[in-house]
Amino acid sequence: MSWIKKELNYLKDSFSQILNGFLLFILVSSGLGCAILLNYFELNGTIIAFLSVIIQVIALILSYFLVRKYFIEKDEKHPEDIKKR
């Protein structure tokens, strides 16, 4: 029983990371989803490609802001290592 509690605590602690992963998946697949939806409405291929690329660029920018903190942490740790030397 303690093993189950331990695993549930791990899930509870990592819920924000699971949510971030789900949001990244949605953002990455948004361009394809847009293209499929517009194809279902039988729009012109040029319009489908243009709108899908625009949505994918917006999704990439939002993905960057979603994972930006991981890049900043690595950049901040690097100068400290140089100062210690």
Secondary structure as the mmCIF struct_conf table of DSSP 4:
data_model
#
loop_
_struct_conf.conf_type_id
_struct_conf.id
_struct_conf.beg_label_comp_id
_struct_conf.beg_label_asym_id
_struct_conf.beg_label_seq_id
_struct_conf.end_label_comp_id
_struct_conf.end_label_asym_id
_struct_conf.end_label_seq_id
HELX_RH_AL_P HELX_RH_AL_P1 SER A 2 ASP A 13
TURN_TY1_P TURN_TY1_P1 SER A 14 SER A 14
HELX_RH_AL_P HELX_RH_AL_P2 PHE A 15 VAL A 28
TURN_TY1_P TURN_TY1_P2 SER A 29 SER A 29
HELX_RH_AL_P HELX_RH_AL_P3 SER A 30 TYR A 40
TURN_TY1_P TURN_TY1_P3 PHE A 41 GLU A 42
HELX_RH_AL_P HELX_RH_AL_P4 GLY A 45 LYS A 84
#
